[in-house]
Amino acid sequence: MLRTARTLVLTLSLIAGAAPPVWAETLADALIAAYRNSNLLAQNQAVLRAADENVAQAVATLRPVVAFVADGRYGYSEQRIMGTTVSSDRLFANYSITAQMTLFDFGRTQLAIEAAKETVLATREALISIEQQVLLSAVSAFVNVRLQQEFVSLRENNVRVIGEQLRAAQDRFEVGEVTRTDVAQAEARLAEARANLVVAQGDLAIARENYRAATGNYPGVLSAPPAPPRTADTLDAARSVALRTHPSIRQAQREVKAAELNVERARANLRPSISAQANLSVDQDGLQQRGVGLNFNQTIYSGGALSSALRQSMANRDASLAGLKQRGVEVAENVGTVWSNLDVADASITATEQQIAAAQIAFDGVREEASLGARTTLDVLDAEQALLDARAARLSALAQRYIGIYQLLSSMGLLTADHLELGIPTFDPAAYYNAVRRAPTSVQGEKLDRIMKSVGND
């Protein structure tokens, strides 16, 4: 993507400006802050942990369910015996422990576990998409703050230059070289320049707020952005990588797999299941009862509910397959769009370079001619404005191209903390999953407790 060394040097020098002090905040600092402080990432990490628990709950259905029941009641009765009413009352109590476990269900439970696992993997890919979104917002915020700072500098310089033009016009008016109209034109342009400076300062304030929203802190002194990371040499290569690695496509693939498993689960629901039961009970007189048994359960008629559930799961599978194909179309389109925007930015950089060179020559010439009386004050002001517009357009094109490279990385699925090598501990999606996938109880969950503390939860 870096077509020539000249373009790279311009990108770094014109966006960066003067070399900052060594303690300035770098783009890497902004990316790290965004990753660590993002509420959006924290929210979706919690969503992933909730999905992990679905696996634990599915695993738990393979285990016996043990329940303790205590039953107490008061009974009163009356009966007539040989014309005499005899009444009695008594307190009844019963305590029982029951255990029940599914022995065979034609794979329904195991299919539920596998579907939950695929959902977990799909949620992990969704988390990567959120991570890309957070990091791209940080890049955009960083570059935009520096761009708005450059615009403020341009506007300040514009006010200074027009102020000099106004003083020169006033001096020439006093000696009769120009009319009051020339002075008024310069005054009007100075007022306009001051208004534009206020707008630029307001845009900088907005950019600072965007930076704070993206990273969690207001920007200090921002250093020059580093050389942008390498992406791909051709559009076809970029698309090929995107179709293999983009998290939204991987998420859709997992969703298709989960939908296919749910179809098999719906079919298995049409078949019988076998479960075992054990029971121990004690009543108020100490009489014990024990028992074990097997239950065979087969639904003969459900009013069409099971058949409807099967058709529904098949429709959901078809929707997931279509969604996967559409994700591929959207990812390929996004890569092409970003690539085209980079081409536009490259062309804009080249054009604005030529525009600046010509505008500088025109401004110098018009100013010299005005000093000789061959040009009016308005001519000088127009030439200066044309030069200012060209410089602003070049800065915008350079910023657009720099952000566009990171947008291309995102469209390829590579804008992650690991790929950018930020050098910080990142969220491990497997840590919590491995701690809960076997459905630990509170007694077994010491490792889980440590993990929960590490993510800031009690």
C-alpha positions as CSV (number, residue, x, y, z in Angstrom):
1,M,0.0,0.0,0.0
2,L,2.9,2.4,0.5
3,R,3.4,3.4,-3.1
4,T,6.5,5.5,-2.8
5,A,8.9,6.7,-0.1
6,R,7.9,10.2,-0.9
7,T,4.3,9.7,0.0
8,L,5.3,8.1,3.3
9,V,7.6,11.0,4.2
10,L,4.9,13.5,3.4
11,T,2.4,11.5,5.5
12,L,4.6,11.5,8.5
13,S,5.9,15.1,8.2
14,L,2.7,16.9,7.3
15,I,0.5,15.2,9.8
16,A,3.2,15.1,12.5
17,G,4.5,18.7,12.2
18,A,7.4,19.5,14.4
19,A,9.1,16.7,16.3
20,P,7.4,16.4,19.8
21,P,9.2,16.0,23.1
22,V,10.1,12.5,24.1
23,W,7.3,12.4,26.7
24,A,4.6,13.0,24.2
25,E,1.7,10.5,23.8
26,T,2.2,8.1,20.9
27,L,-0.4,6.4,18.8
28,A,0.5,3.2,20.6
29,D,-0.3,4.8,23.9
30,A,-3.7,5.9,22.6
31,L,-4.5,2.3,21.3
32,I,-3.4,0.8,24.6
33,A,-5.6,3.2,26.6
34,A,-8.5,2.5,24.3
35,Y,-8.1,-1.2,24.8
36,R,-7.9,-1.0,28.5
37,N,-10.6,1.6,29.1
38,S,-13.2,0.6,26.7
39,N,-16.6,0.0,28.3
40,L,-17.8,-1.5,25.0
41,L,-15.0,-4.2,25.2
42,A,-15.8,-4.9,28.9
43,Q,-19.5,-5.2,28.1
44,N,-18.9,-7.8,25.3
45,Q,-16.4,-9.7,27.4
46,A,-19.1,-10.1,29.9
47,V,-21.5,-11.3,27.1
48,L,-18.9,-13.9,26.2
49,R,-18.7,-15.1,29.8
50,A,-22.4,-15.5,29.8
51,A,-22.2,-17.6,26.6
52,D,-19.5,-19.7,28.3
53,E,-22.0,-20.5,31.0
54,N,-24.4,-22.0,28.4
55,V,-21.9,-24.7,27.9
56,A,-21.7,-25.3,31.6
57,Q,-25.5,-25.6,31.9
58,A,-25.6,-28.0,28.9
59,V,-22.9,-30.2,30.5
60,A,-24.9,-30.2,33.8
61,T,-27.8,-31.9,32.1
62,L,-25.7,-35.0,31.7
63,R,-25.3,-35.3,35.5
64,P,-27.8,-36.5,38.1
65,V,-30.2,-34.0,39.7
66,V,-30.4,-34.6,43.4
67,A,-33.2,-32.9,45.4
68,F,-34.2,-32.9,49.0
69,V,-37.9,-32.4,49.9
70,A,-39.4,-31.9,53.3
71,D,-43.2,-32.2,53.5
72,G,-45.3,-31.5,56.6
73,R,-49.1,-31.2,57.0
74,Y,-51.7,-31.3,59.6
75,G,-54.7,-33.7,59.2
76,Y,-58.1,-33.7,61.0
77,S,-60.9,-36.2,60.4
78,E,-64.3,-37.1,61.8
79,Q,-66.3,-40.3,61.5
80,R,-69.4,-41.8,63.1
81,I,-69.1,-45.1,64.8
82,M,-72.4,-46.6,66.1
83,G,-74.0,-43.2,66.3
84,T,-71.1,-41.5,67.9
85,T,-68.9,-39.0,66.2
86,V,-65.2,-39.7,66.6
87,S,-62.7,-37.1,65.7
88,S,-58.9,-37.3,65.4
89,D,-56.1,-35.1,64.3
90,R,-52.5,-35.8,63.5
91,L,-49.3,-34.1,62.2
92,F,-47.8,-35.8,59.2
93,A,-44.1,-35.3,58.1
94,N,-42.1,-36.8,55.3
95,Y,-38.5,-36.2,54.3
96,S,-37.1,-37.5,51.0
97,I,-34.1,-37.4,48.8
98,T,-34.5,-38.1,45.1
99,A,-31.9,-38.5,42.3
100,Q,-32.7,-38.6,38.6
101,M,-30.3,-38.9,35.6
102,T,-30.8,-39.2,31.9
103,L,-29.2,-42.4,30.6
104,F,-30.0,-42.2,26.9
105,D,-31.6,-39.5,24.7
106,F,-30.4,-40.2,21.2
107,G,-27.7,-37.5,21.6
108,R,-29.9,-34.6,22.4
109,T,-27.9,-33.4,25.4
110,Q,-24.5,-33.9,23.6
111,L,-25.8,-32.0,20.6
112,A,-26.9,-29.2,22.9
113,I,-23.4,-29.0,24.4
114,E,-21.8,-28.9,20.9
115,A,-24.3,-26.1,19.8
116,A,-23.4,-24.1,22.9
117,K,-19.7,-24.5,22.1
118,E,-20.2,-23.2,18.6
119,T,-22.2,-20.2,20.0
120,V,-19.3,-19.5,22.3
121,L,-16.8,-19.5,19.4
122,A,-19.2,-17.2,17.4
123,T,-19.3,-14.8,20.4
124,R,-15.6,-14.8,20.5
125,E,-15.4,-13.6,16.9
126,A,-18.0,-10.9,17.7
127,L,-15.7,-9.7,20.5
128,I,-12.9,-9.4,18.0
129,S,-15.1,-7.3,15.8
130,I,-15.7,-5.0,18.8
131,E,-12.0,-4.9,19.5
132,Q,-11.4,-3.7,15.9
133,Q,-14.1,-1.1,16.3
134,V,-12.5,0.2,19.5
135,L,-9.0,0.4,18.1
136,L,-10.1,2.1,14.8
137,S,-11.9,4.7,16.8
138,A,-8.7,5.4,18.7
139,V,-6.7,5.8,15.5
140,S,-9.3,8.1,14.1
141,A,-9.4,10.2,17.2
142,F,-5.6,10.5,17.5
143,V,-5.2,11.5,13.8
144,N,-8.1,13.9,14.0
145,V,-6.8,15.7,17.0
146,R,-3.5,16.3,15.3
147,L,-5.3,17.3,12.1
148,Q,-7.4,19.9,13.9
149,Q,-4.3,21.2,15.7
150,E,-2.8,21.8,12.2
151,F,-6.0,23.5,11.1
152,V,-5.8,25.8,14.1
153,S,-2.2,26.7,13.2
154,L,-3.2,27.4,9.6
155,R,-6.0,29.7,10.8
156,E,-3.8,31.5,13.3
157,N,-1.3,32.1,10.5
158,N,-4.0,33.2,8.2
159,V,-5.2,35.8,10.8
160,R,-1.6,37.0,11.1
161,V,-1.0,37.3,7.4
162,I,-4.3,39.1,6.7
163,G,-3.6,41.4,9.7
164,E,-0.3,42.4,7.9
165,Q,-2.3,42.9,4.7
166,L,-4.7,45.2,6.5
167,R,-1.9,47.3,8.0
168,A,-0.3,47.5,4.6
169,A,-3.6,48.6,3.1
170,Q,-4.1,51.2,5.8
171,D,-0.6,52.6,5.2
172,R,-1.1,52.8,1.5
173,F,-4.5,54.4,2.0
174,E,-2.9,57.1,4.1
175,V,-0.5,58.0,1.3
176,G,-3.3,57.9,-1.3
177,E,-2.1,54.7,-3.1
178,V,-5.4,52.8,-2.5
179,T,-9.0,53.6,-1.7
180,R,-11.1,53.1,1.4
181,T,-12.6,50.1,-0.4
182,D,-9.3,48.2,-0.3
183,V,-9.1,48.8,3.5
184,A,-12.6,47.6,4.0
185,Q,-12.0,44.5,2.0
186,A,-9.0,43.6,4.2
187,E,-11.0,44.3,7.3
188,A,-13.8,42.0,6.1
189,R,-11.3,39.2,5.3
190,L,-9.7,39.7,8.7
191,A,-13.1,39.3,10.4
192,E,-13.8,36.2,8.4
193,A,-10.4,34.8,9.2
194,R,-11.0,35.3,12.9
195,A,-14.4,33.6,12.7
196,N,-12.8,30.7,10.9
197,L,-10.2,30.5,13.6
198,V,-12.9,30.2,16.2
199,V,-14.5,27.4,14.2
200,A,-11.2,25.6,14.0
201,Q,-10.7,25.9,17.7
202,G,-14.2,24.5,18.2
203,D,-13.5,21.6,15.9
204,L,-10.3,20.9,18.0
205,A,-12.3,20.9,21.2
206,I,-14.8,18.4,19.6
207,A,-11.8,16.3,18.5
208,R,-10.5,16.3,22.0
209,E,-13.8,15.1,23.3
210,N,-13.9,12.3,20.7
211,Y,-10.4,11.3,21.8
212,R,-11.5,11.1,25.5
213,A,-14.5,9.0,24.5
214,A,-12.2,6.7,22.5
215,T,-9.3,6.3,25.0
216,G,-10.7,7.4,28.4
217,N,-8.5,10.5,28.7
218,Y,-8.1,13.9,27.1
219,P,-5.0,14.1,24.8
220,G,-1.8,15.7,26.0
221,V,1.0,16.5,23.6
222,L,0.6,14.0,20.8
223,S,3.6,12.7,19.0
224,A,4.1,12.1,15.3
225,P,2.1,9.0,14.2
226,P,4.5,6.1,13.3
227,A,4.8,4.6,9.9
228,P,1.5,2.8,9.2
229,P,1.5,-1.0,9.3
230,R,1.8,-3.1,6.2
231,T,-1.5,-4.3,4.7
232,A,-1.7,-5.9,1.2
233,D,0.0,-5.3,-2.1
234,T,-3.2,-5.7,-4.2
235,L,-6.9,-5.5,-3.8
236,D,-7.3,-9.2,-4.6
237,A,-4.8,-10.1,-1.9
238,A,-6.6,-7.9,0.6
239,R,-10.0,-9.5,-0.2
240,S,-8.5,-13.0,0.0
241,V,-7.2,-12.3,3.5
242,A,-10.5,-10.7,4.6
243,L,-12.6,-13.6,3.4
244,R,-10.3,-16.0,5.4
245,T,-9.8,-14.0,8.6
246,H,-12.5,-11.4,9.1
247,P,-14.2,-12.1,12.4
248,S,-17.7,-11.4,11.1
249,I,-17.3,-14.2,8.5
250,R,-15.9,-16.5,11.1
251,Q,-18.8,-15.6,13.4
252,A,-21.3,-16.5,10.7
253,Q,-19.5,-19.8,10.0
254,R,-19.9,-20.7,13.7
255,E,-23.5,-19.6,13.7
256,V,-24.2,-21.9,10.7
257,K,-22.6,-24.8,12.5
258,A,-24.7,-24.2,15.7
259,A,-27.8,-24.0,13.5
260,E,-27.0,-27.4,11.9
261,L,-26.5,-28.9,15.3
262,N,-29.9,-27.5,16.5
263,V,-31.5,-29.2,13.5
264,E,-30.1,-32.5,14.7
265,R,-31.3,-31.7,18.3
266,A,-34.9,-31.1,16.9
267,R,-34.8,-34.4,15.2
268,A,-33.6,-36.2,18.3
269,N,-36.5,-34.7,20.2
270,L,-38.8,-36.9,18.2
271,R,-37.2,-40.0,19.7
272,P,-37.6,-41.5,23.2
273,S,-35.4,-41.0,26.2
274,I,-34.5,-43.3,29.1
275,S,-33.7,-42.0,32.6
276,A,-33.0,-43.6,36.0
277,Q,-34.5,-42.6,39.4
278,A,-33.6,-43.3,43.0
279,N,-35.6,-42.3,46.1
280,L,-35.2,-42.5,49.8
281,S,-37.9,-41.1,52.2
282,V,-38.6,-41.1,55.9
283,D,-41.9,-40.3,57.6
284,Q,-42.7,-38.9,61.1
285,D,-42.8,-42.5,62.5
286,G,-39.3,-43.3,61.2
287,L,-40.6,-45.5,58.5
288,Q,-38.2,-45.6,55.5
289,Q,-39.0,-46.3,51.9
290,R,-36.3,-46.9,49.2
291,G,-36.7,-47.4,45.5
292,V,-35.0,-47.3,42.2
293,G,-36.4,-47.4,38.7
294,L,-36.1,-46.7,35.0
295,N,-38.3,-44.4,33.0
296,F,-38.9,-44.7,29.3
297,N,-40.4,-41.6,27.8
298,Q,-41.7,-41.3,24.2
299,T,-44.0,-38.5,23.1
300,I,-46.8,-40.0,21.0
301,Y,-48.7,-36.9,20.2
302,S,-47.7,-33.3,20.8
303,G,-50.2,-31.4,18.7
304,G,-47.5,-30.8,16.0
305,A,-45.2,-28.9,18.3
306,L,-42.2,-31.1,17.8
307,S,-42.6,-31.2,14.0
308,S,-42.9,-27.4,14.1
309,A,-39.8,-27.1,16.1
310,L,-37.9,-29.2,13.6
311,R,-39.1,-27.0,10.7
312,Q,-38.2,-23.9,12.6
313,S,-34.7,-25.1,13.2
314,M,-34.3,-25.9,9.5
315,A,-35.5,-22.4,8.6
316,N,-33.0,-20.9,11.1
317,R,-30.2,-23.0,9.5
318,D,-31.2,-21.8,6.0
319,A,-31.2,-18.2,7.3
320,S,-27.7,-18.7,8.8
321,L,-26.4,-20.1,5.5
322,A,-27.7,-17.1,3.6
323,G,-26.3,-14.8,6.3
324,L,-22.9,-16.3,5.9
325,K,-23.0,-15.7,2.1
326,Q,-24.1,-12.1,2.7
327,R,-21.3,-11.5,5.2
328,G,-18.8,-12.5,2.5
329,V,-20.4,-10.0,0.1
330,E,-20.3,-7.2,2.6
331,V,-16.7,-7.9,3.7
332,A,-15.5,-8.0,0.0
333,E,-17.5,-4.8,-0.7
334,N,-16.0,-3.0,2.3
335,V,-12.4,-4.0,1.3
336,G,-13.0,-2.6,-2.2
337,T,-14.5,0.6,-0.8
338,V,-11.7,1.3,1.6
339,W,-9.1,0.5,-1.2
340,S,-10.8,3.0,-3.5
341,N,-10.8,5.6,-0.8
342,L,-7.0,5.1,-0.4
343,D,-6.6,5.6,-4.2
344,V,-8.6,8.8,-3.9
345,A,-6.5,10.0,-1.0
346,D,-3.3,9.2,-3.0
347,A,-4.6,11.2,-6.0
348,S,-5.7,14.0,-3.7
349,I,-2.2,14.2,-2.1
350,T,-0.6,14.5,-5.5
351,A,-3.1,17.0,-6.7
352,T,-2.8,19.2,-3.6
353,E,1.0,19.2,-3.8
354,Q,0.8,20.6,-7.3
355,Q,-2.0,23.0,-6.1
356,I,0.2,24.3,-3.2
357,A,3.2,24.8,-5.5
358,A,1.2,26.8,-8.0
359,A,-0.7,28.7,-5.3
360,Q,2.5,29.7,-3.5
361,I,4.0,31.0,-6.8
362,A,0.8,32.9,-7.5
363,F,0.6,34.4,-4.0
364,D,4.2,35.6,-4.1
365,G,3.7,37.1,-7.5
366,V,0.5,38.9,-6.7
367,R,1.9,40.3,-3.4
368,E,5.0,41.6,-5.3
369,E,2.8,43.1,-8.0
370,A,0.6,44.7,-5.4
371,S,3.6,46.4,-3.9
372,L,4.2,47.9,-7.3
373,G,0.6,49.0,-7.6
374,A,-0.3,46.5,-10.4
375,R,-2.6,44.5,-8.1
376,T,-5.3,45.3,-5.6
377,T,-5.5,44.3,-2.0
378,L,-8.4,42.0,-2.9
379,D,-6.1,40.2,-5.4
380,V,-3.6,39.5,-2.6
381,L,-6.3,38.3,-0.2
382,D,-7.7,36.0,-2.8
383,A,-4.3,34.5,-3.6
384,E,-3.6,34.0,0.1
385,Q,-6.9,32.3,0.6
386,A,-6.2,29.9,-2.3
387,L,-2.9,28.9,-0.8
388,L,-4.6,28.3,2.6
389,D,-7.3,26.2,1.1
390,A,-4.7,24.1,-0.8
391,R,-2.7,23.5,2.4
392,A,-5.8,22.5,4.3
393,A,-6.8,20.1,1.5
394,R,-3.4,18.4,1.6
395,L,-3.6,17.9,5.4
396,S,-7.1,16.4,5.1
397,A,-5.9,14.1,2.3
398,L,-2.9,12.9,4.3
399,A,-5.1,12.3,7.4
400,Q,-7.7,10.5,5.3
401,R,-5.0,8.2,3.8
402,Y,-3.4,7.4,7.2
403,I,-6.7,6.5,8.8
404,G,-7.6,4.6,5.6
405,I,-4.7,2.2,6.0
406,Y,-6.1,1.2,9.4
407,Q,-9.5,1.0,8.0
408,L,-8.1,-1.4,5.4
409,L,-6.6,-3.5,8.2
410,S,-10.0,-3.6,9.9
411,S,-11.7,-4.6,6.8
412,M,-9.2,-7.5,6.5
413,G,-9.9,-8.5,10.1
414,L,-6.3,-7.7,11.2
415,L,-6.9,-4.6,13.4
416,T,-6.3,-6.3,16.7
417,A,-4.0,-5.7,19.7
418,D,-2.1,-8.9,19.0
419,H,-1.6,-8.1,15.3
420,L,-0.5,-4.5,16.0
421,E,1.9,-5.9,18.6
422,L,0.9,-3.4,21.3
423,G,2.9,-5.4,23.9
424,I,0.2,-5.5,26.6
425,P,-1.7,-8.4,28.2
426,T,-4.9,-9.0,26.2
427,F,-8.2,-10.6,27.2
428,D,-7.9,-14.4,27.1
429,P,-11.3,-15.8,26.0
430,A,-10.3,-19.3,26.8
431,A,-9.4,-18.7,30.5
432,Y,-13.0,-18.3,31.8
433,Y,-14.3,-20.9,29.4
434,N,-11.9,-23.5,30.6
435,A,-12.8,-22.7,34.2
436,V,-16.5,-23.2,33.7
437,R,-16.9,-25.7,30.8
438,R,-17.2,-28.6,33.1
439,A,-19.8,-26.9,35.2
440,P,-17.9,-26.5,38.5
441,T,-19.7,-26.1,41.8
442,S,-18.8,-23.5,44.3
443,V,-16.5,-26.0,46.1
444,Q,-14.7,-26.7,42.8
445,G,-14.5,-23.1,41.7
446,E,-11.4,-21.7,43.3
447,K,-9.7,-21.2,40.0
448,L,-12.9,-19.6,38.7
449,D,-12.9,-17.2,41.7
450,R,-9.4,-16.0,40.8
451,I,-10.5,-15.4,37.2
452,M,-13.5,-13.4,38.2
453,K,-11.3,-11.2,40.4
454,S,-8.9,-10.7,37.5
455,V,-11.8,-9.3,35.4
456,G,-13.0,-7.0,38.2
457,N,-16.0,-9.0,39.5
458,D,-16.7,-10.3,42.9
